[in-house]
Amino acid sequence: TRVYETLVTAYSSSVDETDSTPFITASGKRVRDGIVAANFLPMGTKVRIPEMFGNKIFIVEDRMARKHAEKVDVWFPTKQEAKNFGIRKLQIQVIEDYSI
């Protein structure tokens, strides 16, 4: 298991936070609980964020703007939940790397 300490942010499905198709991820799938965006990990990579979410497994299925090369962005169903999460420096555990 590889571990990264990185900034973790949050987003929701709104055009001002994403693009003109806010419910479709960069991998072409519909957003849902357990999705994260990360530019430094391959699509389909499974990760955990134990400090905040315990053993819950997230899958990288989205990307962020290029300027966010080292961040992880967690999808939330509402903008308020994303705002409440804020920005945190957390450890990310890479469970599995693979391309989808």
N, C-alpha and C positions, 0 to 999 in steps of 0.2 A: 504494500500500500504506500503510495506516494502522498506526501502531505505538503500543502502550500499554505502559507499565511498570506492572506490577501484581503482587500476591501470587498465586502459583500454589500450590495445594494438591492433594491427591490423595484419592480415595475408592475404595471397593470396594463390591461388592453385598451389603451386610449391612443388616439392618433398623435397627440402631442408627446407621448412617451415612446412611440414606436414608429409606424409608418402608415400608409393608407390602407393597410390590411392588418389591423391590430390584433385580430384573433388567429392569425396564421403565423407560425414560427418560420425562421429561416430554413428549417428542414422541410417545410411544406405541411407540417402537421398542425392541428388545432391546439391552441393553448389549453393547459389543464394543470391541476395541482401536480407538483413534482417536476415542473419544467424549470430549467435555469438557462440563462444566456451566458456564454463565456467565449472569448475569442482565442484563448491560449490552449484550449482543450478540443480534441476532435469531436465532431458531432456524434452523439450516441454514448459518450463517456458517462459512466455512472459515478456519482460523487455523494459524499455525506458531509453535512455541516453539523457535527455532533454537539457543539456548544449551544446551538439554538434549536436544533431539530432532532437530537438524539440519533437513532439508527435509521431515520427516514432516508430513503434513497432518492436522489434527484437525477434527472437525465439531461445532459446538454443537448438541447434541440433548437437553440436560438443563438443569435449573435447580437453584439452591441456595436455602437459606432466605433470606428477604428481607434479613436483616441483612448478607448478603455481597454487596452491590451491585456491588463493583468487583473481585471475585476471579474467577479461573478455576480450576476443579477438574478434574483429569485422572483418568479412570477407569482403574483397575488391576484385574487379575483376582483378586488376593488382598489381604487386609487388610495382610499383612506388607509387600508391595511398596508399598502406599500409605503405610504408616508410614515405610518406608525413604526414600521421596521427601521427606517432610516438608513444610516451608513454605519457599518461595524467592521472592525478588523477581526477576522475569524480564521480558523484553520479549516481548510477544505481537504477531505480525504478522498483520493481518487481510488475507486473500487475496481473499475474496469475501463480500459480504453478500447474503443473500436469505432469504426465508421459505419453510419447507417446509410 
